[in-house]
């Protein structure tokens, strides 16, 4: 996916930019970049963060870089920020984007003799395409509107110009942007996590399609929010950092509510007792605590996560590497496993391959029963609007594999399995059997939406029901 941070100050803000950007490190694994503007011009650095953390990659740069305005990015796919000299002036630009019609946009640009930077893995740098679209306007404001209107998928932008930072949220608000304030400084971030320890207070969430310009004198609205929003529901369920807030709704609070909703469903259905509840580390922790409180069952940690050398398990492209890293990271505590009936909460079941191994290790450590409660419905469709999906093909999803086994074809319509009923129950039973779980009960869509607290029409739920649109 990726995350962005920008700051405008009456004094040097290099340190704030460094730490604010670093607080987005959970959103990407490929590149980190920052660009600052000072009296001498623009100063930019980009580093690969595939094998090191952002703070380590930039610790030497940040001691020499200075400026009163800057933007930074953690990116999953391409080097950023770009620095452009254009008819609209010089600027640095970062994006969080998935451009589904990038081939058509590039073909149209080539017809006008445009050229673009290439990524190391091939293809055109999407941020370069966004910059090209912006440059078609007579002003930066007009260009930003043109860009977000032209893109199918999603695109949020921070642009560091000689006249402040321009910020544009995705047309349907799929990715968040929030402004923070403290004496003498304004910041804008993808995640409010970046604010508490940098002393900023969140003061305003940009609306879908809204464009603002931020200077040391304040915030100027250039284009008002649009009426339709499709903010990604998975931000609260999985991807967001627990301390963050989106649309002024706390991530950890939502996860506690999700877990509690799972427990209430179990209580209504007369589910038998377990000895302890746990969250699959770390994304299931908030959900597990919510379940344990509601069910009045002890919350314990039969697995602990060893992060000293294995920072993020789902990032490698190869499934084998992901599985090996996940196994190295989770260390079982047999005293809390042997002979016990365990219930785990997890954000979701995607492929199920890591979970299958985890369950097997629990049984090998003497578990008597292993129950699973994912905090969202079965994932039936890969993400089409953001770049954070952990699988890119539908048939890699555990639920879709179960449907294929039932129907005997990859072409079966998954919509028949979205609602509770005979087909839904058969799909869930197939997943349960493959994972060797004692029981498996997914979160209901209505309960998940109620836990988030926004109208269903304001949420992107494509991964579960394919209902969202460009």
C-alpha positions in Angstrom: 0.0 0.0 0.0 2.3 2.7 1.3 2.1 5.8 3.5 2.9 9.5 3.3 3.9 12.2 5.7 4.4 15.9 5.2 5.3 18.9 7.4 5.4 22.7 7.1 7.1 24.7 9.8 8.5 28.1 10.7 11.7 26.3 11.7 13.8 23.4 10.5 11.5 20.3 10.3 13.9 17.6 9.1 13.7 15.7 12.3 9.9 15.8 12.4 9.8 14.6 8.8 12.1 11.7 9.5 10.2 10.5 12.5 6.8 11.1 11.0 7.6 9.2 7.9 9.2 6.4 9.9 5.8 5.9 11.7 4.4 4.7 8.4 6.9 1.8 8.0 4.3 -0.9 8.6 2.6 0.2 5.3 5.5 -0.7 2.9 8.7 -2.6 2.4 10.4 -1.6 -0.8 11.5 2.1 -0.7 11.6 5.0 1.7 12.1 8.6 0.5 12.1 12.2 1.8 12.5 15.6 0.1 13.0 18.9 1.9 12.8 22.5 0.7 15.1 25.1 2.0 16.6 28.4 0.9 19.0 26.6 -1.5 16.3 24.6 -3.1 15.2 21.0 -2.8 17.1 18.1 -1.2 16.0 14.5 -1.8 17.1 11.1 -0.7 15.6 7.6 -1.6 16.8 4.3 -0.2 15.7 0.7 -0.5 14.3 -0.6 2.8 14.0 -4.2 1.7 16.7 -5.4 4.0 16.8 -2.6 6.5 14.4 -0.4 8.5 13.7 3.2 7.3 15.4 4.8 10.3 18.6 2.8 9.7 18.6 3.7 6.0 18.2 7.4 6.6 20.1 8.0 9.9 23.1 9.6 8.2 21.0 11.6 5.7 18.9 13.2 8.4 21.9 14.7 10.2 22.8 16.8 7.1 19.4 17.5 5.5 17.5 20.7 6.4 14.4 22.6 5.4 11.2 24.1 6.7 8.9 22.1 4.4 9.1 18.4 3.4 7.3 15.3 2.4 8.2 11.6 2.9 6.9 8.3 1.8 7.1 4.6 2.5 6.4 2.8 -0.7 5.7 -0.8 -1.6 6.5 -0.7 -5.3 8.5 2.2 -6.7 11.2 4.7 -5.7 9.7 8.0 -4.4 9.7 11.0 -4.1 10.1 12.2 -7.7 11.5 15.7 -8.3 10.0 17.4 -11.3 10.8 20.6 -13.2 7.6 21.5 -15.1 5.7 24.4 -16.6 3.9 24.6 -13.3 7.1 25.0 -11.4 9.5 22.7 -9.5 8.1 20.2 -7.1 8.6 16.9 -5.3 5.8 14.4 -5.3 4.8 11.2 -3.5 1.7 9.1 -4.0 -0.2 6.2 -2.5 -1.8 4.8 -5.6 -3.1 1.9 -7.6 -3.7 2.9 -11.1 -5.8 0.2 -12.8 -5.9 2.1 -16.1 -2.2 3.0 -16.2 -1.7 1.3 -19.6 -4.4 3.4 -21.2 -3.0 6.6 -19.6 0.5 5.9 -20.7 -0.6 5.0 -24.3 -2.5 8.3 -24.4 0.6 10.2 -23.1 2.9 8.5 -25.7 0.6 9.8 -28.4 1.7 13.3 -27.2 5.4 12.3 -27.2 5.6 12.0 -23.4 8.1 9.8 -21.7 8.3 8.2 -18.2 10.7 6.8 -15.7 10.9 3.0 -15.6 10.9 0.9 -12.4 13.7 -1.5 -11.8 11.3 -4.4 -12.1 9.9 -3.1 -15.4 6.9 -0.9 -16.2 6.3 2.7 -15.8 6.6 4.4 -12.4 3.0 5.2 -11.4 4.1 8.4 -9.6 5.6 9.7 -12.8 2.2 9.1 -14.5 0.4 11.0 -11.8 2.9 13.9 -12.3 2.3 13.9 -16.0 -1.5 14.1 -15.4 -1.0 17.0 -13.0 1.1 18.9 -15.5 -1.8 18.9 -17.9 -3.5 21.5 -15.8 -3.0 25.2 -15.9 -2.3 25.3 -12.2 -1.3 22.7 -9.6 -4.8 22.7 -8.2 -6.4 22.1 -11.6 -3.8 19.4 -12.4 -4.4 17.6 -9.2 -8.2 17.5 -9.9 -7.5 16.2 -13.4 -5.2 13.5 -12.0 -7.6 12.1 -9.4 -10.5 12.2 -11.9 -8.5 10.4 -14.6 -7.3 7.5 -12.5 -9.3 4.3 -12.0 -8.4 2.6 -8.8 -7.1 5.0 -6.2 -4.6 7.8 -5.8 -3.7 10.1 -2.9 -1.0 12.7 -3.4 1.4 15.0 -1.5 3.2 17.6 -3.6 5.9 19.8 -2.2 6.0 23.0 -4.2 7.7 26.4 -3.8 4.4 27.6 -2.4 3.7 24.9 0.2 2.5 21.4 0.3 -0.5 20.4 -1.8 -2.5 17.4 -0.6 -5.1 15.5 -2.5 -7.1 12.6 -1.1 -8.2 9.8 -3.4 -11.5 10.6 -5.3 -13.4 8.0 -3.3 -11.4 8.4 -0.1 -10.1 4.8 -0.1 -6.8 5.9 1.5 -6.9 8.4 4.4 -5.2 11.7 4.9 -5.3 13.7 8.2 -3.8 17.0 9.2 -2.1 17.6 12.5 -1.1 20.8 14.2 1.2 22.1 16.9 2.8 25.5 17.6 4.5 26.7 14.5 3.9 23.6 12.4 1.3 21.7 10.4 1.7 18.1 9.3 -0.3 15.7 7.1 -0.2 12.0 7.3 -1.7 8.7 6.2 -1.7 7.5 9.8 -2.5 9.5 13.0 0.1 7.1 14.6 2.7 9.6 13.3 1.3 12.4 15.6 1.4 11.7 19.3 5.2 11.3 19.7 5.9 14.1 17.3 3.6 16.4 19.4 1.0 17.0 16.7 -2.7 16.9 17.4 -5.1 15.7 14.6 -7.3 18.6 13.6 -8.9 17.6 10.3 -9.5 14.6 8.2 -9.5 15.3 4.4 -12.7 14.2 2.7 -12.8 12.1 -0.5 -11.4 14.1 -3.4 -10.6 17.1 -1.2 -7.5 19.2 -2.2 -5.8 21.6 0.2 -2.6 23.6 0.3 -0.7 23.8 3.6 1.7 26.6 4.3 3.2 28.1 7.5 0.2 30.4 7.5 -2.4 27.7 7.7 -4.7 25.4 5.5 -6.3 26.6 2.3 -9.1 24.4 0.8 -8.7 24.3 -2.9 -11.3 21.7 -3.8 -14.1 20.6 -1.3 -14.8 17.0 -0.3 -17.0 15.0 -2.6 -20.2 13.3 -1.5 -19.3 9.7 -2.1 -16.8 7.8 0.0 -15.5 4.2 -0.2 -12.8 4.1 2.5 -11.2 0.7 2.8 -12.8 -1.3 5.7 -9.7 -3.5 5.9 -7.7 -0.6 7.3 -9.5 -1.1 10.6 -9.6 -4.9 10.5 -6.0 -5.6 9.5 -3.7 -3.1 7.9 -3.9 0.0 10.1 -1.6 0.4 13.0 -3.5 -0.2 16.3 -2.9 3.4 17.6 -4.3 5.0 14.4 -7.6 6.6 13.7 -9.4 6.8 10.4 -12.4 9.1 9.9 -11.9 9.7 13.7 -12.6 6.1 14.5 -9.8 4.2 16.4 -8.4 1.1 15.0 -7.8 -0.8 18.3 -11.4 0.1 19.4 -12.8 -1.4 16.2 -10.8 -4.5 16.7 -12.0 -4.9 20.2 -15.6 -4.5 19.0 -15.0 -7.1 16.2 -13.8 -9.7 18.8 -16.7 -8.9 21.1 -19.1 -9.4 18.2 -17.6 -12.9 17.4 -18.0 -13.8 21.1 -21.7 -12.7 21.1 -22.4 -14.8 18.1 -20.8 -17.8 19.8 -22.8 -17.1 23.0 -26.1 -16.9 21.0 -25.3 -20.3 19.3 -24.4 -22.0 22.5 -20.7 -22.5 21.7 -19.0 -24.6 24.4 -16.3 -23.3 26.6 -12.6 -23.0 26.0 -9.7 -22.6 28.4 -8.2 -19.4 27.0 -8.5 -16.9 24.1 -5.5 -15.6 22.1 -4.9 -13.4 19.1 -2.7 -14.6 16.3 0.3 -12.3 16.8 0.1 -9.5 16.1 -2.8 -8.6 13.9 -5.3 -10.7 15.9 -4.4 -9.3 19.3 -7.0 -6.5 19.4 -9.7 -8.8 18.2 -8.7 -11.5 20.7 -8.9 -9.1 23.6 -12.3 -8.0 22.6 -13.5 -11.6 22.4 -12.0 -12.5 25.8 -13.6 -9.6 27.6 -17.0 -10.3 26.1 -16.8 -14.1 26.7 -15.2 -13.7 30.2 -12.5 -16.2 29.3 -8.8 -15.6 30.2 -6.7 -13.9 27.5 -3.3 -15.6 27.2 -0.4 -15.8 24.7 0.4 -19.4 23.8 2.5 -18.0 21.0 4.8 -15.0 21.3 6.4 -13.2 18.4 10.2 -12.9 18.0 10.7 -9.7 16.0 14.4 -9.0 16.6 15.5 -10.3 13.2 12.2 -11.1 11.4 10.4 -7.8 11.0 7.4 -8.6 8.7 6.3 -12.0 7.6 3.9 -11.4 4.7 6.2 -9.3 2.6 8.3 -11.7 0.5 6.8 -12.5 -2.9 7.5 -16.2 -2.6 5.1 -18.2 -0.4 7.8 -20.5 0.8 9.8 -17.6 2.1 6.8 -16.1 3.8 6.0 -19.5 5.5 9.6 -20.0 6.7 9.8 -16.5 8.2 6.4 -16.8 9.9 7.6 -20.1 11.4 10.8 -18.5 12.7 8.9 -15.6 14.2 6.2 -17.5 16.3 7.6 -19.2 19.4 5.2 -21.5 21.2 4.8 -21.6 25.0 3.9 -25.2 25.8 2.7 -24.5 29.4 -0.2 -22.5 27.9 -0.9 -25.0 25.1 -0.6 -28.6 26.4 -3.9 -30.2 27.1 -5.9 -27.0 26.6 -8.8 -25.9 24.5 -7.7 -22.8 22.7 -9.6 -20.2 20.7 -7.7 -17.8 18.4 -8.9 -14.6 16.8 -7.3 -13.4 13.6 -7.8 -10.4 11.3 -8.7 -12.7 8.4 -7.9 -15.9 6.6 -6.3 -15.2 3.3 -4.4 -18.1 1.8 -4.5 -20.1 5.0 -1.0 -21.5 4.5 0.7 -19.9 7.5 -2.4 -20.5 9.6 -2.3 -24.2 8.7 1.3 -24.5 9.9 0.5 -22.6 13.1 -2.4 -24.9 13.9 -0.2 -28.0 13.3 2.4 -26.6 15.6 -0.3 -26.1 18.3 -1.3 -29.7 18.1 2.3 -30.8 18.1 2.7 -28.8 21.3 -0.2 -30.7 22.9 -3.3 -28.6 22.2 -6.5 -30.4 22.8 -8.7 -28.2 20.6 -8.0 -25.2 18.3 -10.9 -22.9 17.4 -10.6 -20.0 15.0 -12.6 -16.7 14.8 -11.6 -14.4 11.9 -12.7 -10.8 12.4 -14.1 -10.5 8.9 -16.2 -12.5 6.5 -14.5 -15.0 4.1 -12.2 -13.1 1.6 -13.6 -14.0 -1.9 -11.9 -11.3 -4.2 -8.4 -9.9 -4.4 -8.1 -6.2 -3.6 -8.6 -4.1 -6.8 -8.2 -0.6 -5.4 -5.2 -0.6 -3.1 -1.8 -2.3 -3.3 -2.0 -4.0 0.1 -3.7 -7.3 -0.8 -1.6 -10.2 0.4 -2.7 -12.2 -2.7 -3.2 -11.1 -6.2 -5.2 -14.0 -7.6 -8.6 -15.1 -6.5 -7.9 -18.8 -6.6 -5.1 -18.4 -4.0 -7.7 -17.4 -1.4 -8.6 -20.1 1.0 -12.4 -19.6 0.5 -12.1 -19.6 -3.3 -10.1 -22.8 -3.2 -12.9 -24.4 -1.1 -15.4 -23.2 -3.7 -13.3 -24.8 -6.5 -13.3 -28.1 -4.6 -17.1 -28.0 -4.2 -17.9 -26.9 -7.7 -15.1 -28.6 -9.6 -14.2 -25.5 -11.5 -12.4 -22.1 -11.2 -15.4 -20.5 -12.9 -17.9 -20.9 -10.1 -19.8 -17.7 -9.1 -18.6 -16.9 -5.6 -21.6 -14.7 -5.0 -23.6 -17.8 -4.2 -21.3 -18.3 -1.1 -21.5 -14.8 0.4 -24.6 -15.3 2.5 -25.2 -17.9 5.2 -26.8 -21.0 3.9 -26.0 -24.4 2.7 -23.3 -23.4 0.2 -21.7 -20.9 2.7 -21.6 -23.6 5.4 -20.1 -26.1 3.1 -17.4 -23.6 2.0 -16.5 -22.8 5.7 -16.4 -26.6 6.5 -13.9 -27.2 3.7 -11.6 -24.4 5.0 -12.0 -25.7 8.6 -11.1 -29.2 7.5 -8.0 -28.2 5.5 -6.7 -26.1 8.5 -7.6 -29.0 11.0 -9.5 -26.6 13.2 -11.9 -27.9 15.8 -14.3 -25.1 14.8 -14.3 -22.1 12.5 -16.7 -19.3 12.5 -16.2 -16.1 10.4 -17.4 -12.6 11.4 -20.7 -11.6 9.9 -20.6 -8.6 7.5 -23.2 -6.7 9.5 -21.2 -7.2 12.7 -18.0 -6.0 11.1 -19.6 -2.9 9.7 -21.3 -2.1 13.0 -17.9 -2.5 14.7 -16.4 0.1 12.4 -19.3 2.5 12.9 -19.7 4.0 9.4 -22.6 3.4 7.0 -22.0 0.4 4.7 -22.2 2.8 1.7 -19.2 4.7 3.0 -17.0 1.6 3.1 -15.1 -0.3 0.4 -16.0 -4.0 1.0 -14.9 -5.3 -2.3 -12.7 -8.1 -0.8 -15.8 -9.7 0.6 -18.7 -8.9 -1.7 -17.3 -7.2 -4.9 -19.7 -4.4 -4.3 -17.4 -1.4 -4.6 -16.6 0.5 -7.8 -14.2 2.9 -9.4 
